[in-house]
Amino acid sequence: MFRPLSFYIGLRYTAAKRRNHFISFISLTSMIGLMLGVAVLIIVLSVMNGFDRELKQRILGMVPHAVIQGDGPLDDWRSVEKIVKQHPRVLEAAPFIHAQGMLTRGGDVRGIMLNGILPEQEKKVSIIEDHMVEGSIDDLKSGEFGIIIGRIAASSLGLKIGDRVTVVLPEASLTPAGVLPRLKRFTVKGIFSVGAELDGNYTLVHMDDAAKLMRTGGKAQGIRLLVDDLFAAPKVAREAARMLDGRYYISDWTRTHGNLFQAIRMEKTMIGLLLMFIVAVAAFNIVSTLVMVVTDKTADIAILRTMGATPGRILRIFIVQGAVIGVVGTLIGTALGILGALNVSDAIAWLESVTGHHFLSADVYFISYLPSQLQWEDVLIISGAGLAMSLLATIYPAWRASRIDPAEALRYE
């Protein structure tokens, strides 16, 4: 790619101890800036990829990919379930009853999403069984009015297995004492933890108990679908609903959690662009470095020209020098970025254990720890962009060096 003489002289200029130490300092800072920019960009994008992954696996593993509901409770939900499962992209289906309410105990109150499910079928469409801390989803028995709650809700209300808690629904009931909110005492049968916001507001009860509380006559409110592709959920739900006779309403995860997913994608793009500007600034510091080197080496360039060096060879000498700074900075930054991306989750967890402070609270953020997922595609793009920008930064100073007139440069030497 480069002639041996140009490559040799370029390397000598890079490694030589200059009389002007300020130039050496600028070269070092340019390399360090490029290195840190590339490393930070890889780590930050890996963290954003981790948030994206956790959204798909944890939250979307608990909430429905899509749901199909009628005008009211489904008279025969089993036949509806059987029909929608005939769709080739529907992996599983399960009935549900959904309501919003509150948990109360000892004067403490917490808002919840109450989900009535059939344990044997819920395990097919949800990851809840894999994240049970205490108890089991099979402990929900019809007529026992048991409830499974998240770790954060249990901690907030001071609940443990076997404790009693009151579920209050916003729907009013007419009693001899007047109009009162609908409420029922439940027994805690299990506690789960998915490390997400659902730990604070997601609860499960047996569908028969939810039907009694909601007075649906033992009927399900709708059918929850598990599809083979998250991003095809809206389309699959529409096609499955068309297979049914009658009028049905559909919903999917893009309406309930789509804004969160879109926010993560947008943040990843914007953060990537902003950090890429940092890499660009570090790369174009090479311009100032090489301009000063050209000024410092003017006499050497003139001598090389009088010895027969062509302008093209002078051009290649300084391209080699700038490329060395860019390649070394980018490669070290890439290595540090990969190492950081693979260990940032453990490092933050260790720091939290040492300081006793949680940086990500599930009450505020949708997960309670810092995830990271290294994608080699991101690494290649970032490294390639760093190398490209550092090489582009060498063109002007190298061209300027190749245009030096030997007679003019040596006039005052």
Residue pairs with C-beta under 8 A, 6 or more apart in sequence:
2 10
2 316
2 319
2 320
3 313
3 316
5 313
6 313
6 316
6 317
6 320
7 316
7 320
9 304
9 317
9 320
10 316
10 317
10 318
10 319
10 320
10 321
10 323
10 324
11 320
11 321
11 324
13 293
13 297
13 317
13 318
13 321
14 27
14 320
14 321
14 324
14 325
17 24
18 24
18 293
18 296
19 296
20 292
20 296
22 292
23 289
23 292
23 293
23 296
26 285
26 288
26 289
26 292
27 289
27 293
27 325
29 285
30 282
30 283
30 285
30 286
30 288
30 289
30 325
30 329
31 325
31 328
31 329
32 329
33 278
33 281
33 282
33 285
33 329
34 279
34 282
34 283
34 285
34 325
34 326
34 329
34 330
34 333
34 386
34 390
35 329
35 330
35 332
35 333
35 336
36 282
36 333
37 275
37 278
37 279
37 281
37 282
37 333
37 386
38 279
38 329
38 330
38 333
38 334
38 337
38 382
38 383
38 386
39 333
39 334
39 336
39 337
39 340
40 275
40 278
40 337
41 272
41 275
41 276
41 278
41 279
41 337
41 382
42 333
42 334
42 337
42 338
42 340
42 341
42 374
42 378
42 379
42 382
43 337
43 340
43 341
43 344
43 372
44 271
44 272
44 275
45 268
45 271
45 272
45 375
45 378
45 382
46 337
46 341
46 344
46 372
46 373
46 374
46 375
46 378
47 341
47 344
47 370
47 371
47 372
48 264
48 267
48 268
48 271
49 268
49 372
49 373
49 374
49 375
49 378
50 345
50 370
50 371
50 372
50 373
51 264
51 367
51 371
52 261
52 264
52 265
52 268
52 373
53 371
53 373
54 195
54 196
54 366
54 367
54 371
55 257
55 260
55 261
55 264
55 366
56 230
57 127
58 127
58 194
58 195
58 196
58 198
58 367
59 194
59 196
59 197
59 198
59 257
59 260
59 366
60 230
60 253
60 257
61 126
61 127
61 194
62 126
62 127
62 128
62 194
62 196
62 198
62 202
63 198
63 253
63 256
63 257
64 96
64 125
64 224
64 225
64 252
64 253
65 224
65 225
65 226
65 227
65 230
65 233
65 252
65 253
66 224
66 225
66 227
66 233
66 234
66 236
66 237
66 240
66 250
66 251
66 252
66 253
67 96
67 222
67 223
67 224
67 225
67 237
67 250
67 251
67 252
68 80
68 84
68 222
68 223
68 225
68 237
68 240
68 241
68 244
68 248
68 249
68 250
69 221
69 222
69 223
69 248
69 249
69 250
69 251
70 222
70 246
70 247
70 248
70 249
71 247
71 249
73 216
73 217
73 219
73 220
73 221
74 80
74 95
74 219
74 220
74 221
74 222
74 223
75 219
77 95
77 219
77 220
77 223
80 223
80 244
81 93
81 94
81 95
81 223
83 243
83 244
84 90
84 93
84 223
84 225
84 240
84 241
84 243
84 244
85 92
85 93
86 243
87 236
87 239
87 240
87 243
89 227
89 228
89 229
89 232
89 236
90 225
90 226
90 227
90 236
90 240
91 226
91 227
91 228
92 121
92 124
92 125
92 225
92 226
93 125
93 223
93 224
93 225
93 226
94 117
94 118
94 121
94 122
94 124
94 125
94 223
94 224
95 117
95 118
95 121
95 207
95 220
95 222
95 223
95 224
96 115
96 116
96 117
96 207
96 220
96 221
96 222
96 223
96 224
97 115
97 116
97 207
97 210
97 211
97 214
97 216
97 220
97 221
98 113
98 114
98 115
98 116
98 221
98 222
99 113
99 114
99 116
99 169
99 210
99 213
99 214
100 111
100 112
100 113
100 114
100 169
100 170
101 111
101 112
101 114
101 167
101 168
101 169
101 170
102 109
102 110
102 111
102 112
102 167
102 168
103 109
103 110
103 112
103 149
103 153
103 157
103 165
103 166
103 167
103 168
103 203
104 110
104 165
104 166
104 168
105 157
105 158
105 159
105 163
105 164
105 165
105 166
106 157
106 158
108 156
108 157
108 158
110 153
110 156
110 157
110 200
110 201
111 201
112 149
112 153
112 167
112 201
112 202
112 203
113 201
113 202
113 203
114 167
114 169
114 203
114 205
114 210
115 202
115 203
115 204
115 205
115 210
116 204
116 205
116 206
116 207
116 208
116 209
116 210
116 211
116 214
116 220
117 140
117 204
117 205
117 206
117 207
118 206
118 207
119 137
119 138
119 140
119 206
120 138
122 128
122 137
122 204
123 129
123 137
124 226
125 224
125 225
125 226
127 194
128 137
128 148
128 192
128 194
128 204
129 136
129 137
131 192
131 193
131 194
132 148
132 190
132 191
132 192
133 151
133 191
133 192
133 193
134 160
134 161
134 190
134 191
135 148
135 161
135 188
135 189
135 190
135 191
136 190
137 148
137 190
137 204
139 146
139 148
139 189
139 190
140 146
140 147
140 148
140 189
140 190
140 204
140 205
140 206
141 206
142 206
142 208
142 209
143 206
143 208
143 209
144 187
144 189
144 206
144 209
145 184
145 185
145 186
145 187
145 205
145 206
145 209
146 186
146 187
146 188
146 189
146 190
146 205
146 206
146 209
147 165
147 167
147 186
147 187
147 188
147 189
147 203
147 204
147 205
148 188
148 189
148 190
148 191
148 192
148 203
148 204
148 205
149 159
149 165
149 188
149 190
149 191
149 192
149 202
149 203
150 191
150 192
150 193
150 194
150 198
150 199
150 200
150 201
150 202
150 203
151 191
151 192
151 193
151 199
152 199
152 200
152 362
152 363
153 159
153 199
153 200
153 201
153 203
154 160
154 188
154 191
156 200
157 165
159 165
159 188
159 191
160 188
160 191
161 188
161 189
161 190
161 191
162 187
162 188
163 187
163 188
164 185
164 186
164 187
164 188
165 185
165 186
165 187
165 188
166 183
166 184
166 185
166 186
167 183
167 184
167 185
167 186
167 203
167 205
167 213
168 181
168 182
168 183
169 181
169 182
169 183
169 213
169 214
170 181
171 181
171 182
171 214
172 179
172 180
172 181
172 182
173 179
173 180
173 181
173 182
182 213
184 213
186 205
186 209
192 199
193 199
195 362
195 367
195 368
195 369
196 362
196 366
196 367
196 368
197 362
197 363
197 365
197 366
197 367
199 362
199 368
200 362
200 363
205 213
207 220
208 218
210 216
211 217
211 218
211 219
211 220
214 221
225 233
225 236
225 237
225 240
227 233
227 236
227 237
229 236
230 253
233 252
233 253
233 254
234 250
234 252
234 254
237 250
237 251
237 252
238 250
240 250
241 248
241 250
254 261
260 366
276 382
276 385
279 382
279 385
279 386
279 389
280 389
282 329
283 326
283 386
283 389
283 390
283 392
283 393
284 389
284 393
285 393
286 322
286 325
286 326
286 390
286 393
286 394
287 393
287 394
287 396
287 397
289 322
289 325
290 318
290 321
290 322
290 393
290 394
290 397
290 398
290 401
291 396
291 397
291 400
293 318
293 321
293 397
294 301
294 318
294 397
294 400
294 401
294 404
297 401
298 404
298 409
299 409
299 410
299 413
301 314
301 401
301 404
301 406
301 409
302 404
302 405
302 406
302 407
302 409
302 410
302 413
303 406
303 410
304 313
304 314
305 311
305 314
305 404
305 406
306 406
306 410
311 402
311 403
312 402
314 398
314 401
314 402
314 404
315 398
315 399
315 401
315 402
316 398
317 398
317 401
318 394
318 397
318 398
318 401
319 391
319 394
319 395
319 398
321 394
322 390
322 391
322 393
322 394
322 397
322 398
323 390
323 391
323 394
325 390
326 386
326 387
326 389
326 390
326 391
326 393
326 394
327 387
327 390
329 386
329 390
330 383
330 386
330 387
330 390
331 383
333 386
334 379
334 382
334 383
334 386
337 379
337 382
338 374
338 379
341 372
341 374
342 372
342 374
344 370
344 372
345 369
345 370
345 371
345 372
348 359
348 369
348 370
349 369
349 370
351 359
352 358
352 359
358 368
359 370
360 367
360 368
360 369
360 370
361 368
362 368
